[in-house]
Amino acid sequence: MPDSGRETINTPIFFKTVEQFCRRPGYVLDLRCEKEDFDQIIGKYERPHNNQITCELNGCATMHMRGYIISTKDGRETNCGNTCGHREFGVAFKDVEARYLAAEDTERRRNMLDAVIKDRAEMIAIANSLQLEIAVAAECVAKIMAEVVKDPSLERALTGCLRDGGAIRVEDKTESPLPGSKGNLHTIATIRGGEAVYRHVTIVRAIRYDIIDPLYALDSADLATMTSKELAVKTLQLNTLSQAMVGARTFLNDARAFCSKQNLAEFEKLRQLMSSKNHTARLNRILDRLPALVDYGN
């Protein structure tokens, strides 16, 4: 009989093959185990639909695809289907299964964070390079907006256009609407990359706080001692970091579109959203300057 003086297994095991658990020294076929003898779940396994195995617990012999390797208090082990343990051990099995699944989740988070730490230097280098490129893009957007805000009517027209997804929509004058009504609106142009306008003030700082600083804060020495809650917090930061990287690249694409000469030339059509009394010499100067204001975009 296997030695009963072993420690509780804290690290969950995923057995990829039947041989991996069958060759363990404590493994036995057709294990007989009463509720009071059941100890813990050591690991789990998954089998393909066309290659299922039998449950070896208390003569069950049910074919199944998913199951656990369980052990008794005296150190014997066997495999049982994922539902068989509930049937044989009831609430006791549910409690042990919950602890096992929690440990499995903790281990998954720890491995995920460890993988990020191994690539951290490269990720920080990428983030720093991205931050520099974004700073240039944000400055280009800022230059454009600094000109736009010089004319309040132009700023209002652009803001309304961006709220409409960038579409410059005007009334169709060729229609003959009923008295007191307006003709249908149709799009004469589209201002691209408008999201960059909303983010250009905060994006550079966000790269530091949401990406670079969290990467520096990850430490492999801490992972082994972190609680499940602490690991959950770090994992959430990692997810936020990944989203921030996606958002940063999205900003670059938006900024390139917004700052392109072709896009800035379309600002001329914003006149049609403005009252004729606002078609001033100042507006003319601003719209004339915009296409040549920055050398950025596509």
N, C-alpha and C positions, 0 to 999 in steps of 0.2 A: 504494500500500500504506500502511495506517495507520502512524502513528509508533510505533516500538517503545520509545521512551524514556519510557514512562509509569510511574508508581509502582504498586506492588501495591495493589489496592483492599482496604481494611481494613473498610469498612462494608458489610455484606451488603445487597443490594437485593432487594426483592420486587416483581416486575413484575406489575402488575394487568392489563395488556393486552398483546397481541402488538405493538401499535404502539410501546409504550414501549421495547422492546429492538430492534425492527427499525429504528428511526430513529437508533439510536446510530451515530456515525461509523465505528466499526470493524466493524459487522455485515456479514456476507456470507452468501449462500445457498450450500448445498452445499460447506461448508468441508472441505478435505482437510488432515488433521493427523496427523503421526506421533507416537508416544509421546514422543519427545525434544523435540517442539515444543510440547507441551501445557504451559500455564503455570498458570492459576488459574480458579476459579469466581467469577464476578462477582455473580451473583444467581440467583434461582429464579423459577418461575412455576407456576401451576396452571390447568388448563383444565377446563371442564365436560365431562361425558361425551358430550354431543351436539355438542361443538364442539372436538374434538381437533385437534392440529397435527402435522405431520411432523417427524421428527428430521432436521436438516440436516448431520449429522456423517458424513463419509466415505461418502456415498451411502446411508445407512441407510434414510431415508424411512419409518420406522415411526411409525404414529400413536400418540399418547400424550397423557395428561392432565397429568402432572407431569414437570418437567424443569429443567435448569440452563442459564444462559447462561455459556459457557466462553470463554476467550481463549487465544490462542497467544502465544508469546514475542515475536513481531513485532507484536502488537497487534490481530490480527484476532479477531473474535468471531462466534459462532453459537449456536444453541440445540440442545440434545440431550436425549433422553429420560433419565429418571432411571436407567435400567438400561444405556443405550447407552454412557455414559462408562465404566462398569465393564468392559464387554466390550471397548471399544477401547483403553483405557489401563491396565486391570488395577489392580495395587497402587498405582501412582502416583495414579490417580484416587481410590482409597479414602482415601489419605492427605490429598489436597487437599480432598476432600469432608468429612473429619473436621474439618479446620481451619476450613472454611467454616461447618459446623454449629455449631462452638464459638463462632465469631465472631458467628453469628446469635443464639445463646443469650445471649451477653454483651450484644449490642445490645438484645435484648428485655428483659433485666433492667434495663439502664440506662434505657430508655424508661419502664419500669414505675415505677422509683424517681423519675424526673423528674416523672412525672404526679402522684405522691404529694406531692412537694415543692411543686408548683404549688398543691395544695389544702391544704397543711400548716396554714396559719393557721386556716382554717375547721375542720380536723380537731382542732387543739389546742383551739379554743374549744368544740367539741362535747365533747371529752374532759374538759375542766375542768368544764363544766356537769354532765356525767355523774358525775364524781367527787363533786361537791357533793351531788347527788341520792342517790348510793350511800352517802355518809357518813350521811345522814339515815336511809336504809333500814337500814343496818348497826346504827345506834344503836338503832333500834326492835327489831330482832332481839335485840340485846344486853340490852335491858331485860327482854324476855320470858324469856330464858335465865337472867338473874340471879335472877328469881323461881323458875324451875323448879328450879335447882340448890339452892335452900334446902331442898328435900325430896328426899333421895336416891332414894326409891322412885318418886317422880314422874319424876325424871330418867331412871331405868332404864326405866320404862314408855315414856317418849317416845323414848328411844334405840332400844329394840326396835321400836317402831312405825315409826320412820323407816327402820330397816334393812329393813323389810317394805314399803317404798315409801309409807309414811304410813298404811297400812291398820291400823285397830284391829280385830283379829280375835279373837273370843271363841268359846268352845265352845257349841254348840247344846244347851241343857239340855232341850229338848223331845224330843230323840231318846232312844232306849233302847239305849245301847251295850252290848256284851257285857261281862261282868264283867272288871274290870281294864283296860278300854279307855276311850277318851274319845270324845265325840261329835265330829262334824265341826265345823271352824271356819268361821264366817261373818263377813263384814265388817259392822260396825255403824256405822262412820264412817271418814273419811279425813282425816288431817292434811295439808293442802296446803303446798307450798313448803318442804319439809324440807331441800332442798339449801342454802337460805340459812343454815341453822344451821351447816353445815360450813364455809361460806365467809365468814361475816360478820366474822371477826377479821382476815382477810388481804386482803380485797377492795379496800379503799381504797388500801392501799400498792401492791397489784398494778396498779392503774390508773396510778399514777405510774411505776412501773418498766417495765411492759409496754407502755404506750401513750404517755404524755406525754413521758417522757425519750427514747425512740427517735425520736419525731417531731422533737424539737429537735435530735437528733444528725444528722439528714439534712441534707446540704449540697450544693446543686447544683454548687458549685465543685469538689467532690471527685469527682463522678461521672465526669468526663472522664478522670481519671488513675487510677481504681480498676482493679485487676486483676480478672480473671474470678472469682478466689476471693473477693476482697473484695466484689465485687458479689453473689456467691452468699450470703455471710454477711448482707449487708444485705437481700437479698430474703427470706431466712429470717426475719429480724427483722420484716420487713413482714408476712409470713404470720402470725407469732406475734401481731403487733399486731392484725391483722384478727380472729383468733380471740379475742383478749382483749376486743375491742369486743363481739363476739357474747356472750362469757361475761359481760361486765358487764351487758348488757341482760337476759340470762337471769336473773342474780342479782336485778335489780330486780323482774322479774315474780315470781320465787320469794318475795322478801321481802314484796311486796305481798300475795301469797296467804297467806303464813305469818302476817303481822301483822294480817290483817283480823279484825274483831270476830266475824264468823261462824265463822272458822276457830278462833279462840281459845275460842269457846264449846264447840267440839267436844272441847277438852281435858278437859272434865268426864267424858267417856266413857272416859278413860284409867284411871279408877278400876277399871274392870272387868278391867284387866290386873294389878291389884295385889291383894295379900292384904288381907283385911278388917282385919287388925290394923294395917295402914298407913293406914287411913282415919281420919286424925287431924284435930284441930282446925286444925293448921298447914296440912294439905293443903286443908282447906275454905277457909281464908283465901286461899291462893294461887290456887285455882281460881276463887274469887269475884272476885279482883282482876284476873285476866288479861284478860277482855274489855274492861275499861275502862282498861287500862294504857297503851295507845298509841292515837293517832288517825292511823292509817296503814293503807293496804291497800285491797282491793276485795272 
